[in-house]
Amino acid sequence: MAPKIKVVTDAIRADAELWDQQTAPAQRAASAIQPLNLGAIDIPLAVLVKDAINDIVPLLHALASDAGREFGQIASDLRLNAQAYEDNEADATAHIANAY
């Protein structure tokens, strides 16, 4: 494999690792957000605030949960692309070598 391709695919895989590392914090955030809904007893005098909080908590939970899944998918896609680059380079190298 050409050294430049190796450098590029290594960098792509390193980026994939960074995305994977962000999956767990996003999932932890989702888990921390979920129990934040407030009941009538929690804030009896601030109904509007309670309603606003209870409206936003599910949205934040969904966003954080989705982020964790998406980060993992990005990492997976980056690894697939790195492998495709390497496979293409190997095929092209073999094709050129066989041409001469």
HUZI-V386706 format. One record per backbone hydrogen bond with DSSP energy under -1.0 kcal/mol. NH is the residue of the N-H (numbers start at 1). CO is the residue of the C=O. E is the energy in kcal/mol with one decimal. If there is no record, write none. Layout:
# HUZI-V386706
((NH CO E) (NH CO E))
This chain:
# HUZI-V386706
((6 2 -2.2) (7 3 -2.3) (8 4 -2.2) (9 5 -3.0) (10 6 -2.4) (11 7 -2.1) (12 8 -2.4) (13 9 -2.3) (14 10 -2.1) (15 11 -2.3) (16 12 -2.1) (17 13 -2.0) (18 14 -1.8) (19 15 -2.1) (20 16 -2.5) (21 17 -2.4) (23 20 -1.1) (26 22 -1.6) (27 23 -2.1) (28 24 -2.7) (29 25 -2.4) (30 26 -2.2) (31 27 -2.3) (32 28 -2.2) (33 29 -2.3) (34 30 -2.0) (36 33 -2.3) (43 39 -1.1) (50 46 -2.6) (51 47 -2.8) (52 48 -2.3) (53 49 -2.7) (54 50 -2.9) (55 51 -1.5) (56 52 -2.1) (57 53 -2.5) (60 56 -2.9) (61 57 -2.6) (62 58 -2.5) (63 59 -2.6) (64 60 -2.6) (65 61 -2.6) (66 62 -2.8) (67 63 -2.4) (68 64 -2.0) (69 65 -1.8) (70 66 -3.0) (71 67 -3.0) (72 68 -1.8) (73 69 -2.1) (74 70 -2.8) (75 71 -2.3) (76 72 -2.3) (77 73 -2.7) (78 74 -2.5) (79 75 -2.1) (80 76 -2.3) (81 77 -2.4) (82 78 -2.5) (83 79 -2.4) (84 80 -2.3) (85 81 -2.6) (86 82 -2.2) (87 83 -2.9) (88 84 -2.7) (89 85 -2.5) (90 86 -2.6) (91 87 -2.6) (92 88 -2.7) (93 89 -2.6) (94 90 -2.4) (95 91 -2.5) (96 92 -2.6) (97 93 -2.5) (98 94 -2.3) (99 95 -1.2))
